[in-house]
Amino acid sequence: MALSATSISLDRMVSAVEKVRQRLLRAVGALNAAGIQYAVAGGNAVAAWVSSVDESAVRNTQDVDILIRREDLSAVQKALQAAGFVYRHTAGLDVFLDGPNAKPREGIHIVFAKEKVRQHEPIANPDVTEAQNTGSFSVLSLEALVRIKLTAFRDKDRTHLRDLIDVGLIDDSWPAKFLPELGDRLRVLLENPEG
């Protein structure tokens, strides 16, 4: 597919980032109002931690990941649907789309606390209590976020971990905080951050 120069737009780039931010704010606002415990996870959690040190190092993300307890799913459905999100269970994932015609990446992806995402993973996700309140929303603690990223260890997880290393949030003392398998994964990234 050939793109013309008119297809490329700074306004569209800014709009895409702003839509993710607004989606995050609407979702956490609804969860806060309903009194549901949660923690922002994924790329937005990484961005929140990175921005605490160097906002120029923040990487954009295309979706919103929120950690909840499975027993709160029906309350989360009610809160997020009232905020305009549409619930779908598709391909084994629980997603709240930003409207009936939205793509899955235009939504809230639910991650379940104290459960494994994939059976082969070494440990389960953290609980929602492993979080910090930013004043606007609850975000995974840095240690819980690093643990979840080391557990999944996909390419984007390694990139997120490198971002945290780059701004000095993770150093050589961190591998000892985790199970040996996870600590070894982190040690490799610390020793070779460029991949």
NORDAHU-V82851 format. One record per helix or strand of 2 or more residues. SS is the DSSP state (H for helix, E for strand). FROM is the first residue (numbers start at 1). TO is the last residue. Records with the same first field share a line. If there is no record, write none. Layout:
BEGIN
SS->FROM-TO ; FROM-TO
END
This chain:
BEGIN
H->5-7 ; 10-34 ; 42-51 ; 55-57 ; 70-82 ; 142-152 ; 155-166 ; 174-177 ; 180-191
E->39-41 ; 64-68 ; 86-90 ; 93-97 ; 107-112 ; 131-133 ; 138-140
END
